[in-house]
């Protein structure tokens, strides 16, 4: 039995009585633990972490349970939001955009500074490059709870920018229930032995003391890998190249082997749709949207899933960031007028969500859920 008077502030279904009324003691009737757990699953992490877990030992035990946190992540995935990183004169900033509300909510997760650059996102966690006293560290961070794991240094990951261009990938591999960090380094210095050679290091977060492993990298490239974070889809990771623009490097995250995949066209944005790598092409001048689906990774077989003419697409000025939230919805950032749109593929309608009142250039845009997950 719990006395409500001490914690009605964090129980929205309880309304305190007016002062003039005769005060009487209120009690919560007995509820099965499963019922309480199902109710708590509906609340955001902020409420669970900073309010509800302090109500009583029983609630703290439920919220701290690993199974509860996994269920909360699964529940949150059904209504994903967007996470974006912007860069301006104040440094890098990371924001979460809640797409469930009628009025789009923007929540700042990591404040602007020059010392924390997000490199990728997966299952509610962020891979962050953190600089302290001139030294760069890699951390896996939960932006909500602020828990983080500092990753060990590796020679490939600390190469001088004058000699190499590096890129990171961060993904949760569901078939083995583990996170993996991938580091690709392209040598740019002619004096380096093997100009254009790509080095690769892999870190699997499966213990309290993870270690980097060097594996055979992808085919030699004389051009840098794309600055955009790679796309992780159904056990594979994909990097888009600067040149040729119609080529993608793929990596099997289980076998840890690389291959090349050609794109159906040199323009477009890579996203995940229905568990497949997809290439979305928008031509605002013609009011045209095309969606290509990679049906066969090994054979490089692409199929044009949709070719939609929608005149409302013509109002887009500069659609540069495109993200798939659900199978039938595509989120579009328009740099030209700082607007956020959602295109319903099934209904063939473009809906303006809100004006994004965030200064700076959006460097990363990815589907995201605010997760309680943090265990390796």
Rosetta blueprint (number, residue, H / E / L):
1 X L
2 X L
3 X E
4 X H
5 X H
6 X H
7 X L
8 X H
9 X H
10 X H
11 X L
12 X L
13 X L
14 X L
15 X L
16 X L
17 X L
18 X L
19 X L
20 X L
21 X L
22 X L
23 X L
24 X L
25 X L
26 X L
27 X E
28 X L
29 X L
30 X L
31 X L
32 X L
33 X H
34 X H
35 X H
36 X H
37 X H
38 X H
39 X H
40 X H
41 X L
42 X L
43 X L
44 X L
45 X H
46 X H
47 X H
48 X H
49 X H
50 X H
51 X L
52 X H
53 X H
54 X H
55 X L
56 X L
57 X H
58 X H
59 X H
60 X H
61 X H
62 X H
63 X H
64 X H
65 X L
66 X H
67 X H
68 X H
69 X H
70 X H
71 X H
72 X H
73 X H
74 X H
75 X H
76 X H
77 X H
78 X L
79 X L
80 X L
81 X E
82 X E
83 X E
84 X E
85 X E
86 X E
87 X E
88 X E
89 X L
90 X L
91 X E
92 X E
93 X E
94 X E
95 X E
96 X E
97 X E
98 X E
99 X L
100 X L
101 X L
102 X L
103 X L
104 X L
105 X E
106 X E
107 X E
108 X E
109 X E
110 X E
111 X E
112 X E
113 X E
114 X L
115 X L
116 X E
117 X E
118 X E
119 X E
120 X E
121 X E
122 X E
123 X L
124 X L
125 X E
126 X E
127 X E
128 X E
129 X E
130 X E
131 X E
132 X E
133 X L
134 X L
135 X E
136 X E
137 X E
138 X E
139 X E
140 X E
141 X E
142 X L
143 X L
144 X L
145 X L
146 X L
147 X L
148 X E
149 X E
150 X E
151 X L
152 X L
153 X L
154 X L
155 X H
156 X H
157 X H
158 X H
159 X L
160 X L
161 X L
162 X L
163 X L
164 X E
165 X E
166 X E
167 X E
168 X E
169 X E
170 X E
171 X E
172 X E
173 X E
174 X L
175 X L
176 X L
177 X L
178 X E
179 X E
180 X E
181 X E
182 X E
183 X E
184 X E
185 X E
186 X E
187 X E
188 X L
189 X L
190 X L
191 X L
192 X L
193 X L
194 X L
195 X L
196 X L
197 X L
198 X E
199 X E
200 X E
201 X E
202 X E
203 X E
204 X E
205 X E
206 X L
207 X L
208 X L
209 X L
210 X L
211 X L
212 X E
213 X E
214 X E
215 X E
216 X L
217 X L
218 X L
219 X L
220 X L
221 X L
222 X L
223 X L
224 X L
225 X E
226 X L
227 X L
228 X L
229 X L
230 X L
231 X E
232 X E
233 X E
234 X L
235 X L
236 X E
237 X E
238 X E
239 X E
240 X E
241 X E
242 X L
243 X L
244 X L
245 X L
246 X L
247 X E
248 X E
249 X E
250 X E
251 X E
252 X E
253 X L
254 X L
255 X L
256 X L
257 X E
258 X E
259 X E
260 X E
261 X E
262 X E
263 X L
264 X L
265 X L
266 X L
267 X L
268 X L
269 X E
270 X E
271 X E
272 X E
273 X E
274 X L
275 X L
276 X E
277 X E
278 X E
279 X E
280 X E
281 X E
282 X E
283 X E
284 X H
285 X H
286 X H
287 X L
288 X E
289 X E
290 X E
291 X E
292 X E
293 X E
294 X E
295 X E
296 X E
297 X L
298 X L
299 X L
300 X L
301 X E
302 X E
303 X E
304 X E
305 X E
306 X E
307 X E
308 X E
309 X E
310 X L
311 X H
312 X H
313 X H
314 X H
315 X H
316 X L
317 X L
318 X L
319 X E
320 X E
321 X E
322 X E
323 X E
324 X E
325 X E
326 X E
327 X L
328 X L
329 X E
330 X E
331 X E
332 X E
333 X E
334 X E
335 X L
336 X L
337 X L
338 X L
339 X E
340 X E
341 X E
342 X E
343 X E
344 X E
345 X L
346 X L
347 X L
348 X L
349 X E
350 X E
351 X E
352 X E
353 X E
354 X E
355 X E
356 X L
357 X L
358 X L
359 X L
360 X L
361 X E
362 X E
363 X E
364 X E
365 X E
366 X E
367 X E
368 X E
369 X L
370 X L
371 X L
372 X L
373 X L
374 X L
375 X L
376 X L
